[in-house]
Amino acid sequence: MLTADLARSRTTDDEVQPLFIDSSEERYRETARELIDLFDVHLGEPKGDLEDEIDELTVANTDYKIIQGLAKLLRDESEFETMTPVEPREIRQRLFEKANEQYPIVRQPTLGEDTQKLEVYSSVADKLGISLEECYTGMYADLERNKRLVRFGNRVHEEYATDESGSSTTQLTGQSDDRYREDDITVGWLLDRYNLALAQAVLYDATEMRIRVWDHFGTVFSYVKLFGLMHRIYPIDAEGERVAGTDRADGYEAVLDGPASLFSQTRKYGIRLANFLPALPLCDRWEMEAAIADDDAVSRTRTLALDHTDSLSSHYSTGDEFDSDVERTLASKWERANTEWELVREDDVLDLGEEVMLPDFAVEHPDGRRALLEIVGFWTPEYLDEKLSKIRDADVDNLVVAVSERLDCAEEDFGDTADRVLWFKSGIHVYDVVELVEEHAVEVSAAQ
């Protein structure tokens, strides 16, 4: 993400608005292209050389913050490493010890200084088993400017590629994870990412965020949980007005805040909110309002408002993949089964107070009956305890649960929900689920 000094926004008395750039404008596309080319060309080269060339671009271009901002996002997708066959500290120690033997401390250099210096380097290089050049460049190879660009996006320098310790450079949220794996870096990707980063930078000082989403509920709330955001959830209708129950919901409103927003850790919590923001553009329809703390007035806030019309693009995963083979197999079986009941993936949100529960599937009948299906497959004991607690707390009459017989749990662990449990061995049979759903589904259309 961008650092605060690279943020660009406009403020009025009540509002703050990021200064988005037009990603179709040729001057921005040309700048992005030049920067990507620079990183490509400097793969394997010292970081200092790359930084010097980035600085030269700012001399000929007045958009200093934009250039440095774009460069910052590219650095986030890069990895710089100390590359030397021997630790620089070891080389320095050997060189200083050798020089101390041949160079008594004198006030004036001698005519033989250059020759003696070469002898010192040659002697140390021979003892360490490295070349003279490796000895010379390796002496300060661990300084930040001398570190080498070893990864840029999916490209890896050939010397580093042989290093078995290599790791992903994708640092989209400050932590590498397969869930955020990035595609190749392009001009379009960089400019879209820049606009999103401008909005994220405003959120560093956020104390609260209020969101409304009308689709992709499972994806959005999985990111709420991932970033550890305290929340309150309310079902809403198509116009965004709160309604009495989830059965009548067209979407959900969530207020994201927490204890940190009440004390001095406002910016720390704001960074979490900033990390969450890219989850919203995964939705087709969404709205967001955030309260931004004013640096000059402790009790005053301004409003940042964004929605799906702002053309922001997300680099996060939609999480369309199934969580387990059991889910994937059931969905596949369902497509071939002869039943009027339809299986729908994660589209409901059950608010449990400090947490939410996202049932794996909803099972819907054309006549309006509907049930929720949660699969409890292969879990560690800790996860199993948490899952059972959630199921008991959910207290939803039309929630049915498929549970693996291999798990260390029994019927009594499910309390009042025991009659809605379907036990399975290696896989779930479609018609067993249909039979259970027929018994516990509720008339959603009638309730509306």
C-alpha positions as a printed Julia matrix, in Angstrom:
448×3 Matrix{Float64}:
   0.0     0.0     0.0
   0.99    3.63   -0.26
   2.74    5.39    2.57
   0.94    8.42    4.01
   3.33   10.9     2.34
   2.37    9.53   -1.1
  -1.41    9.77   -0.52
  -3.37   12.22   -2.66
  -6.79   13.44   -1.6
  -8.98   16.55   -1.46
 -10.73   17.6     1.73
 -13.68   19.87    2.43
 -15.29   20.68    5.75
 -17.22   17.42    5.82
 -15.7    15.13    3.2
 -12.45   13.67    1.96
 -12.06   12.31   -1.55
  -9.07   10.45   -3.06
  -7.67   12.09   -6.21
  -8.14    9.14   -8.55
  -6.35    9.17  -11.89
  -7.91    8.3   -15.23
  -6.26    4.96  -16.05
  -7.02    5.43  -19.75
  -5.03    8.69  -19.94
  -1.91    8.11  -22.03
   0.53   10.05  -19.81
  -0.24    7.79  -16.85
  -0.05    4.68  -18.99
   3.32    5.79  -20.35
   4.66    6.42  -16.82
   3.41    3.03  -15.64
   4.98    1.35  -18.67
   8.36    3.05  -18.03
   8.36    1.98  -14.38
   7.48   -1.63  -15.15
  10.24   -1.71  -17.77
  12.72   -0.32  -15.21
  11.96   -3.08  -12.75
  12.21   -5.67  -15.53
  15.58   -4.37  -16.72
  17.01   -4.17  -13.19
  16.18   -7.73  -12.23
  19.39   -9.0   -10.63
  20.81   -5.46  -10.27
  21.46   -3.38   -7.12
  18.47   -1.62   -5.58
  20.37    1.68   -5.52
  20.71    1.73   -9.32
  16.96    1.14   -9.68
  16.14    3.92   -7.21
  18.42    6.37   -9.05
  16.58    5.76  -12.31
  13.18    6.13  -10.63
  14.36    9.47   -9.23
  15.45   10.56  -12.71
  11.89    9.99  -13.94
  10.59   12.43  -11.33
  13.03   15.11  -12.53
  11.46   15.15  -16.0
   7.92   14.74  -14.7
   6.03   16.99  -12.29
   3.81   14.19  -11.0
   6.28   13.29   -8.27
   3.76   11.68   -5.92
   2.17    9.64   -8.69
   5.51    8.29   -9.94
   6.75    7.45   -6.46
   3.35    5.98   -5.59
   3.39    3.69   -8.62
   6.99    2.72   -7.83
   6.01    1.92   -4.23
   3.34   -0.51   -5.44
   5.88   -2.2    -7.71
   8.35   -2.49   -4.8
   5.58   -4.24   -2.85
   5.57   -6.87   -5.59
   9.39   -7.16   -5.53
  11.95   -8.83   -3.34
  15.45   -7.54   -2.66
  18.11   -9.82   -1.2
  21.77   -9.75   -0.2
  23.48  -11.87   -2.85
  27.01  -12.95   -2.02
  28.62  -16.39   -1.59
  29.95  -15.4     1.85
  28.21  -13.32    4.51
  29.31   -9.65    4.22
  30.01   -9.59    7.95
  32.49  -12.45    7.52
  34.18  -10.7     4.57
  34.49   -7.43    6.5
  35.97   -9.1     9.54
  38.59  -10.92    7.46
  39.46   -7.78    5.51
  39.83   -5.61    8.61
  41.97   -8.21   10.33
  44.21   -8.55    7.26
  44.42   -4.8     6.75
  45.35   -4.35   10.36
  48.32   -6.66    9.81
  49.55   -4.73    6.77
  48.38   -1.23    7.56
  49.62    0.11   10.84
  47.71    3.29   11.59
  49.51    6.21    9.97
  48.68    9.86    9.45
  49.77    9.93    5.79
  49.1     7.22    3.14
  52.11    5.55    1.63
  52.94    5.23   -2.06
  52.39    1.5    -1.84
  48.83    1.76   -0.49
  47.03    0.68   -3.7
  49.24   -2.37   -4.15
  48.83   -3.38   -0.52
  45.03   -2.98   -0.75
  44.94   -5.37   -3.71
  47.05   -7.83   -1.77
  44.65   -7.66    1.18
  41.58   -8.34   -0.97
  43.35  -11.13   -2.91
  44.52  -12.82    0.27
  41.07  -12.74    1.9
  39.35  -13.88   -1.34
  41.72  -16.86   -1.58
  41.1   -17.87    2.02
  37.31  -17.59    1.6
  37.37  -19.4    -1.75
  35.69  -16.59   -3.69
  36.76  -14.36   -6.56
  38.4   -10.98   -6.1
  35.27   -9.24   -7.45
  32.99  -11.2    -5.1
  35.18  -10.21   -2.2
  35.14   -6.53   -3.18
  31.39   -6.25   -3.92
  30.43   -8.57   -1.08
  32.06   -6.42    1.6
  28.98   -4.14    1.82
  26.45   -6.25   -0.08
  24.05   -6.11    2.87
  23.58   -2.35    2.68
  20.06   -1.5     1.46
  21.29    0.18   -1.73
  23.46   -2.82   -2.61
  20.77   -5.47   -2.21
  19.75   -7.08   -5.51
  16.3    -7.2    -7.08
  15.78  -10.97   -7.14
  12.02  -11.16   -7.79
   9.6    -8.89   -9.61
   6.06  -10.22   -9.82
   6.33  -13.72  -11.21
   9.81  -13.16  -12.64
  12.75  -14.53  -10.67
  16.44  -13.8   -11.24
  18.16  -16.95  -12.49
  20.71  -17.06   -9.63
  17.98  -16.68   -7.03
  15.73  -19.26   -8.72
  18.18  -21.98   -7.7
  17.87  -20.93   -4.05
  15.55  -23.42   -2.38
  14.7   -20.87    0.29
  12.91  -18.63   -2.24
   9.42  -17.59   -1.23
   6.48  -15.79   -2.76
   6.91  -12.06   -3.24
   3.2   -11.38   -3.34
   2.68   -8.96   -0.49
  -0.7    -7.62   -1.37
  -1.79   -7.2     2.19
   1.53   -7.36    3.94
   1.36  -11.14    4.19
   1.97  -13.74    1.51
  -0.84  -16.16    0.97
  -2.01  -18.33   -1.93
  -5.37  -16.65   -1.56
  -3.85  -13.42   -2.92
  -1.64  -14.87   -5.61
  -1.07  -12.23   -8.26
  -1.1   -12.46  -12.01
   1.57  -10.88  -14.19
   2.08   -7.15  -13.65
   0.66   -5.01  -16.45
   0.04   -1.3   -17.02
  -3.69   -1.75  -16.44
  -3.13   -3.72  -13.26
  -0.74   -1.1   -11.87
  -3.02    1.89  -12.54
  -6.08    0.11  -11.15
  -4.09   -0.87   -8.1
  -2.93    2.74   -7.67
  -6.48    4.13   -7.51
  -7.42    1.49   -4.96
  -4.3     2.32   -2.94
  -5.26    6.03   -2.89
  -8.56    5.12   -1.24
  -6.8     2.75    1.16
  -4.41    5.52    2.22
  -7.33    7.71    3.31
  -8.59    4.86    5.48
  -5.43    4.8     7.6
  -7.12    7.4     9.82
 -10.54    5.75    9.78
 -12.37    5.12   13.03
 -15.38    3.32   11.56
 -16.57    1.89    8.26
 -20.16    1.24    7.23
 -20.68   -1.04    4.23
 -23.68   -2.27    2.27
 -23.39   -5.22   -0.11
 -26.02   -6.93   -2.27
 -24.05   -9.93   -3.55
 -20.98  -12.07   -2.8
 -21.83  -12.03    0.92
 -19.71  -15.07    1.71
 -16.63  -13.56    0.1
 -17.02  -10.15    1.78
 -17.58  -11.5     5.27
 -14.78  -14.01    4.96
 -12.47  -10.99    4.52
 -14.08   -9.26    7.5
 -13.09  -12.3     9.52
  -9.65  -12.58    7.89
  -8.67   -9.06    8.96
 -10.13   -9.45   12.44
 -12.62   -6.59   12.17
 -15.21   -6.2    14.88
 -18.62   -5.85   13.29
 -22.36   -5.6    13.6
 -24.52   -6.91   10.76
 -28.04   -5.91    9.71
 -30.15   -7.39    6.88
 -31.32   -4.77    4.36
 -33.71   -4.62    1.41
 -32.9    -3.63   -2.19
 -33.05    0.07   -1.28
 -30.65   -0.32    1.63
 -33.29   -0.05    4.37
 -32.94   -2.4     7.33
 -35.46   -5.27    7.51
 -36.53   -7.54   10.35
 -34.82  -10.8     9.38
 -32.36  -12.45    7.05
 -35.21  -14.26    5.28
 -36.31  -10.89    3.93
 -32.81   -9.63    3.14
 -31.68   -8.57   -0.31
 -28.31   -7.58    1.12
 -26.45   -6.81    4.32
 -25.2    -3.72    6.08
 -22.18   -4.09    8.35
 -20.68   -1.55   10.73
 -16.99   -2.31   11.13
 -15.29   -0.92   14.19
 -13.77   -2.1    17.42
 -12.21   -1.14   20.74
  -9.14    0.25   18.96
 -11.26    2.96   17.35
 -12.04    4.36   20.79
  -8.47    4.82   21.97
  -5.1     5.93   20.64
  -4.65    3.04   18.17
  -6.91    4.61   15.57
  -4.37    4.38   12.75
  -3.54    0.74   13.53
  -7.21   -0.15   13.21
  -7.48    2.06   10.13
  -4.81   -0.04    8.43
  -6.98   -3.11    8.98
  -9.91   -1.32    7.39
  -7.64   -0.29    4.5
  -6.61   -3.9     4.0
 -10.28   -4.91    3.89
 -11.3    -2.34    1.24
 -10.27   -4.42   -1.85
 -12.89   -7.02   -0.85
 -15.73   -4.61   -1.72
 -15.02   -4.21   -5.48
 -15.47   -7.99   -5.76
 -19.21   -7.25   -5.42
 -21.36   -6.06   -8.32
 -23.2    -3.63   -6.04
 -21.69   -2.12   -2.91
 -21.52    1.1    -0.9
 -19.04    2.25    1.75
 -18.88    5.21    4.12
 -15.98    5.68    6.51
 -15.43    8.19    9.29
 -11.93    9.68    8.91
 -10.28   11.28   11.93
  -9.17   14.88   11.5
  -5.52   15.44   12.43
  -6.26   18.93   13.71
  -9.36   18.24   15.77
  -9.52   15.18   18.0
 -13.31   14.9    18.11
 -13.94   15.78   14.45
 -14.25   13.37   11.52
 -14.78   13.69    7.78
 -16.59   11.2     5.55
 -15.11    9.1     2.77
 -17.86    7.69    0.55
 -17.28    5.17   -2.25
 -19.43    2.73   -4.19
 -19.45    0.43   -7.21
 -19.7     3.39   -9.62
 -16.17    4.54   -8.72
 -14.72    1.88  -11.05
 -12.33    0.47   -8.46
 -10.89   -2.96   -9.25
  -9.88   -5.58   -6.73
  -6.81   -7.79   -6.77
  -8.26  -10.12   -4.11
  -9.54  -13.6    -4.79
 -13.3   -14.1    -5.07
 -12.92  -17.39   -3.24
 -14.99  -19.22   -5.83
 -13.08  -22.41   -5.17
 -14.64  -25.0    -2.88
 -13.27  -25.3     0.65
 -13.09  -29.09    0.51
 -13.42  -32.09   -1.77
 -16.61  -33.04    0.08
 -18.26  -29.78   -1.0
 -16.96  -30.08   -4.56
 -18.17  -33.67   -4.88
 -21.62  -32.87   -3.47
 -22.04  -29.98   -5.93
 -21.03  -32.27   -8.78
 -23.46  -35.02   -7.68
 -26.24  -32.47   -7.32
 -25.92  -31.39  -10.95
 -26.58  -34.99  -12.05
 -29.33  -35.69   -9.52
 -33.04  -35.74  -10.33
 -34.5   -33.31   -7.82
 -36.36  -30.01   -7.9
 -34.26  -28.72   -5.01
 -31.43  -26.41   -6.1
 -28.05  -26.25   -4.36
 -26.71  -22.68   -3.98
 -23.19  -21.89   -2.67
 -22.41  -19.6     0.32
 -24.98  -16.85    0.01
 -26.24  -16.45    3.58
 -24.79  -14.71    6.58
 -25.71  -15.68   10.13
 -24.76  -13.03   12.66
 -23.46  -14.61   15.88
 -22.44  -11.42   17.63
 -18.66  -11.2    17.53
 -18.53  -13.61   14.59
 -20.5   -14.56   11.53
 -21.3   -17.99   10.21
 -21.42  -18.59    6.46
 -23.25  -21.86    5.75
 -21.67  -23.79    2.9
 -24.86  -24.06    0.85
 -28.5   -23.05    0.68
 -30.99  -25.6    -0.65
 -33.96  -23.98   -2.39
 -37.22  -25.29   -3.83
 -39.2   -23.49   -6.58
 -42.23  -23.3    -4.27
 -40.3   -20.99   -1.88
 -39.06  -23.44    0.72
 -35.45  -23.01    1.75
 -32.88  -24.59    4.08
 -29.23  -23.93    4.9
 -26.62  -26.69    4.75
 -23.39  -26.68    6.75
 -20.83  -29.44    6.18
 -18.61  -30.44    9.07
 -15.91  -32.48    7.41
 -12.34  -33.02    8.44
 -11.45  -30.62   11.25
  -8.9   -30.42   14.01
 -10.38  -30.78   17.52
 -10.04  -27.02   18.1
 -11.86  -26.15   14.9
 -14.49  -28.76   15.62
 -15.23  -27.23   19.04
 -15.56  -23.81   17.45
 -17.78  -25.14   14.67
 -20.1   -26.96   17.08
 -20.36  -23.83   19.21
 -21.35  -21.79   16.16
 -23.99  -24.3    15.11
 -25.54  -24.29   18.58
 -25.4   -20.47   18.8
 -26.88  -19.97   15.36
 -30.31  -21.14   16.57
 -31.7   -21.27   13.02
 -34.54  -23.76   12.52
 -33.81  -24.44    8.85
 -30.06  -25.05    9.3
 -29.21  -28.72    8.6
 -25.74  -30.12    9.2
 -23.83  -32.89    7.45
 -21.21  -34.36    9.78
 -18.43  -36.86    9.08
 -18.61  -40.02   11.18
 -14.82  -39.89   11.44
 -14.96  -36.85   13.71
 -14.68  -37.17   17.46
 -18.17  -35.97   18.26
 -21.57  -37.46   19.0
 -25.23  -36.61   18.63
 -25.42  -34.97   22.06
 -22.75  -32.42   21.01
 -25.32  -30.8    18.74
 -27.85  -30.08   21.47
 -31.27  -29.09   20.12
 -30.02  -29.36   16.53
 -29.35  -33.11   16.77
 -32.44  -34.0    14.71
 -31.1   -31.86   11.85
 -27.77  -33.72   11.6
 -26.95  -35.99    8.66
 -24.05  -38.35    9.43
 -21.91  -39.43    6.47
 -18.91  -41.73    6.01
 -16.86  -40.85    2.92
 -19.31  -38.7     0.95
 -22.73  -37.07    1.16
 -25.65  -38.55   -0.77
 -27.86  -35.99   -2.49
 -31.15  -37.72   -1.67
 -30.23  -38.02    2.02
 -29.83  -34.24    2.07
 -33.1   -33.75    0.19
 -34.93  -35.96    2.7
 -33.59  -33.92    5.63
 -34.28  -30.62    3.91
 -37.86  -31.65    3.11
 -38.39  -31.95    6.86
 -36.76  -28.72    8.02
 -36.96  -26.18    5.17
 -39.05  -23.07    5.84
 -41.45  -21.18    3.57
 -39.31  -18.15    2.77
 -41.61  -16.7     0.11
 -44.62  -17.01    2.42
 -42.76  -15.18    5.19
 -42.06  -12.26    2.84
